[in-house]
Amino acid sequence: MTMTKRTGRLGILLALALPLWGAATAQAAGPKLGMICTNGPTFDLVAGSGHIATPDGNSVFMWSYSSASGHFQIPGPVLCVNQGDTVTIHLHNGLDQHPAQPGMVPENVSIVFPGQQDVSAAGGTAGLFTREAQPGGDVTYTFTASRPGTYVYESGTDPSKQLEMGLYGALVVRPSGHPDQAYGDASTQFDPSHEFLLLLNEIDPDLHHAVETGTTYDFTTLHNRYFNVNGREFPDTVEDNGVSWLPNQPYGALVRVQPYCNPSNASDPLNPPGCNSTSTPNRLPSLIRMINVGELNHPFHPHGNHLRQVAQDGRPFANTATSEHFAETIGSGQTEDYLLSWTDQDFWDAATPTRQFPNGVASIDYRNLTFKDGNTFFSGSAYLGRTGTLPTGVVSHNICGEWYFPWHSHALNEFANFDEGFGGMATLMRVDPFGGCSAYPGSASVVGGSVKSGGFGDLGADDGAYFQVNPKTTTRPTATTAGQGSITVASASGFPAAGSFYVRIDSEVLQVTGGQGTTTWTVVTALANDWYAGFSGLPTGAQNLKVTFKGKNCANTTGTTCTALASNLPQQTVKICNWTVAGASGCSTATSSGWVNLPPPQSQPVGSADVSTTWTLPGSPSAYVGTGSYQGQVRVLVHTQRWTGPNPTAFSTWGNVMQLVYDAP
Amino acid sequence: VSDVEENAMHQHGSTRRQFFKAAGLGAATVAVGGGALAATRGAVEAAAQVAAVSARDHVVLTGPRILLAATDGYMTAAGRENDPLYIFGFIPAPDDTVANLESNLKGRAQHVAPILDTTEGADTYIKVTNLGLVQRPDLTDSHTLHWHGFRTPSALFDGVPEVSVAVPINRQLTYFYRPHNAGTYMYHCHFEDVEHVQMGMTSIVFVRPAGHPNWAYNDSSTAFDRHFAILLNELWKAFHDNDRDIQESIPTDYDPQWFTLNGRSYPQTVLPNDDPGLQPGLRILTPNANNGDDEASQPVSALIQVNPGERVLLRLANLGYLQHSMELPGIPLRVVGQDATFLGAGTSLGVAYGDRRYTTNTLYIGPGEARDVLFTAPAYSGSSPSFTDAWGDYNRYFLRNRDQRKLANNGAAGPGGPNGAIAGLGGMATEVRVYAPGSAVPAPVPDSAGRISPNLTYVR
């Protein structure tokens, strides 16, 4: 038995080697997440055989429908048509080709379409439920897709074997004129970029082995060992669509959502903090199409939030008859459509004192905790969008503090791969932080001036804690002293010949008010400080980088309360390190060449009330995200200067919060 | 029976103990109001609760601070009294050092875990201490707490070890919840859950609507006179015996032999909540191989004792791995809630709903699902068959599984037993007992926050 099986696996792997490349290329073109449609209304399918991989290292022989131009796949292609389409499905029975399984006995195959009416079949031979294609033969089915919804197509021949073996797939009918609705009703409108399919099934590998080897197939001995979603067992289910190492299981099942935001209604209580009239809307829910093609009913439990069921078997519920579930049993052969909005009720937020977890429950003491198998999707923080430091040796799959929740069968014996738990009929929901990933400084370096008080941690929250920096006052060129009214420079070449202008000497700023065009300038001295915040851990491929800095300036350089500045407000300029100019040395001092001014407002007066400014960085962010030994690092510099003549008056710069926002890959 | 008499009898001890419940009497065992939010304990009262664990705490825990310890132990599977079933479980813990908890509680698990009684808007801190296993010192499993169905928790407090953290042996973690949505939920360990859930780390947690502690939801139509949280479950002996004997089990071989309500199979289900003062025949005492003691490791009754005309809420949830069809012949069931959402008309999180309540004779409940079911207790009929238990005379109605295979204990019909249990019935069944006017069960005494305690049972 073992010998036969091994030969079979080797054989099929060799047989797959050639078409695999073409398929991988084709699959790579599709989206990484979400349901992948094969669009109709005419389809050319082949029933064939192949193997799937299970996470415990097994390989199971399957029969399935595949696109004639494509590659063997489980489940069959998602057939997408529009309401009213005349749908034509041509089926070729390729089960006659099985050189690696000499014992396998081919059969007639067919397709039935539960939920479709007036299906006509042409060609082939008469069968029990519909016309069938003999091995090597063909049959064609035609029907009008009269109702929108989520449906199944599956074999109508020898179902106790052919459904077990994998001859099934999803049929999606989109409402006429409303591809963004599950049904022809505005209440079923969804975000087309968040459409997911979860197709449930279970497998008894012994029965599959019997078919593979041509030995006795007795369905009454059914003993399921693998329970899958979209033809994959967890954790393979959370891999992207079309990953190269699952060539016959192209459909991932990760559900990724963003928090709800309705900018058109600022008083919507479901809006999270930061969702305002200028935010990108995320008002529409995700659509989860669930199908159970298995023999068993499956109780499916989504962690994290309830799902709202809006339809069953292609029939939408009345508008007010939908229902919310934290678990729902999906009967064998049923389809159920769910809408999901991530609408939080607490909006826990580390940066907002009134939204912080109470009584220190969010402070994680790793001496008291453990990570299963040293491997986690956890961010290290209780807060959405925040990351924390994980213990040394723990591998994290978390990018920027997004949350993961398992969705799984609560018949927990199905939440396993054969004999290993946390597998099988499960996937994850990934909840991204509102507005994208956020990063907060992991370091703060003063490159001109001195720290008055605080540290980088004070830049992590919009609260009463500030990172405070005093201007540099000590180092000056030998020829100058504080308050000196003129200086001599080696050359005036390149400086304006007329008008007032600013020059920087070391970390100080002088305004040249006389002597322009000569080497002896009349100057008004100024005070300045320069510091930069360092971010780390940005993922490769981060997009749409934004920088937010909120801070103020005060008149005092000592003391814990801010003495307000009334006039002659310091000027603030914020810059970002372009690593491509000169690497880290390009951003080592306040005047290094790598600092790039952020877009306007570039220089603005900032007094003693917090000023918050957000800059969107133009172009590719790759120049701002370090590589090599500075992998994932971003540096943002704040330069603040104040001048008066002849002697500048003191001030201090108070940084409240510095934040990077980006889209994770 | 007046409250004064009840108190007097209670104080005078066990010769004719009035009832074993908590409604206001065991002051330390049920929340006794105060604080800004209704049904939230004051700090002093909370401290009083955790200083010592009472018999009632093994049935229901409440208040802002709930302390649970996780360990192993043994229970009695009906019909296998001579060979106790090895279990893991959560037990109520006093506020003590880990060393003292280990010394006093390790190896003394219960199944089901205490029912947790919480209130909308009232912050709830649940501190879990992992005490390790006596029988399996080689098994260094961590534990977690998963509040099943809680909306939008922080991943940290969702209790899934692969996407958050787990609590290793001799360590503690405080889980934090701010419940917003009234209804019936479950909680269980999510560490290697296919094993730990089956091993017994399961129970019900429910949330009372703010301001209306004795309504199921924030709607007056869901008001109740009594409420009973009942967890459906199964026991598969292979997992328990193999865990005891250091053997592996294959979860996909799952094939349970016992079908339980609150961790008991009929006739155990109709015994009262455990209390040390009960006569021995009314207790389920299991020889605990971990320490040689006889322990009441199945303290939570599934008996439903009511008076005619009372509005009764059943909080039903299923943490077995099988789907169950339950029926209550003779009493129509009004399903008012599902998965901690009200089925009446209203708006929830921006979505408008119509009235989706329904009346039924059978309830089909899949694993992980919950239902809130109201019924009105029928009138007592002297001409109908009447029975007598340790409280008094009653008409009997069975809440039972529709699948006859699940009305047996390891394949055998039950032998009957004390407190009115009939012979020939086993498994996932209990009784609604509607008492004769002369033997009315006492009206529950609300606590100082006005709350009726759940799962009250009565014996004389």
Interface residues (C-beta under 8 A of the other chain):
Chain A: H223 N224 R225 D268 L270 N297 P299 H301 H303 G304 N305 H306 R308 A318 N319 T320 A321 T322 S323 E324 H325 F326 A327 E328 T329 S341 W342 T343 D344 Q345 D346 W348 F357 P358 N359 V361 A362 I364 R367 N368 L369 T370 F371 K372 N375 T376 F377 F378 S379 S381 A382 Y383 L384 W403 Y404 F405 P406 S409 H410 A411 L412 N413 E414 F415 A416 F418 D419 G421 F422 L428
Chain B: D123 Y125 S142 H148 G149 R151 T152 P153 S154 A155 L156 F157 D158 V160 P161 E162 V163 S164 V165 A166 V167 P168 R171 Q172 L173 T174 Y175 F176 R178 H180 N181 Y185 F191 E192 D193 V194 E195 V197 Q198 E248 S249 I250 P251 T252 D253 Y254 L319 Y321 L322 Q323 Q338 D339 A340 T341 L343 A345 S348 L349 G350 V351 A352 Y353 G354 R356 Y364 G366 P367 G368 E369 A370
